[in-house]
Amino acid sequence: MDIGMIRGLGTVVVMVAFVGLALWVFSPRRKQAFDEATQLPFADDPEAKTHVEQAQAKASGRKQQ
């Protein structure tokens, strides 16, 4: 095995890992967990949490129309 073959295999491994990670991140099954994680910075601030909940209510109201 020469250095070119090792570099080529390394590139393929990194590409497969990237595609796998992208599929995992954008999977619809993970949406709820990621939505909950986006709210963690606001967990201690009741005023910010109220604003976020109002924005989500408006967004869900628009989707239903």
C-alpha positions as CSV (number, residue, x, y, z in Angstrom):
1,M,0.0,0.0,0.0
2,D,1.4,3.3,-0.9
3,I,0.6,6.8,0.5
4,G,-1.9,7.6,-2.3
5,M,-4.0,4.5,-1.5
6,I,-4.1,5.4,2.2
7,R,-5.1,9.0,1.5
8,G,-7.8,7.7,-0.9
9,L,-9.2,5.3,1.7
10,G,-9.1,8.1,4.3
11,T,-11.1,10.3,2.0
12,V,-13.7,7.6,1.5
13,V,-14.0,7.0,5.2
14,V,-14.5,10.7,5.9
15,M,-17.0,11.1,3.1
16,V,-19.1,8.1,4.4
17,A,-19.0,9.5,8.0
18,F,-20.1,12.9,6.7
19,V,-23.0,11.4,4.7
20,G,-24.0,9.3,7.7
21,L,-23.9,12.3,10.1
22,A,-26.0,14.4,7.7
23,L,-28.6,11.7,7.4
24,W,-28.8,11.3,11.2
25,V,-29.1,15.1,11.7
26,F,-31.8,15.6,9.1
27,S,-33.8,12.5,10.0
28,P,-37.5,13.4,10.8
29,R,-37.3,11.0,13.8
30,R,-34.8,13.4,15.5
31,K,-36.8,16.6,15.0
32,Q,-38.5,16.5,18.4
33,A,-35.2,16.0,20.3
34,F,-33.5,18.8,18.4
35,D,-36.5,21.1,18.9
36,E,-36.3,20.5,22.7
37,A,-32.5,21.1,22.6
38,T,-33.0,24.5,20.9
39,Q,-35.0,25.6,23.9
40,L,-32.4,24.8,26.5
41,P,-30.8,28.3,26.6
42,F,-34.2,29.7,27.5
43,A,-35.0,27.2,30.2
44,D,-34.2,29.5,33.1
45,D,-35.7,32.7,31.6
46,P,-39.6,32.7,31.9
47,E,-39.9,35.8,29.8
48,A,-37.9,34.4,26.9
49,K,-39.8,31.1,27.2
50,T,-43.1,33.0,26.9
51,H,-42.0,34.8,23.7
52,V,-40.8,31.5,22.2
53,E,-44.1,29.8,23.0
54,Q,-46.0,32.7,21.4
55,A,-43.9,32.5,18.3
56,Q,-44.4,28.7,18.0
57,A,-48.2,29.2,18.4
58,K,-48.2,31.8,15.6
59,A,-46.2,29.5,13.4
60,S,-48.4,26.5,14.0
61,G,-51.5,28.6,13.4
62,R,-50.1,29.6,10.0
63,K,-49.4,26.0,9.1
64,Q,-53.0,25.0,9.8
65,Q,-54.5,27.7,7.6
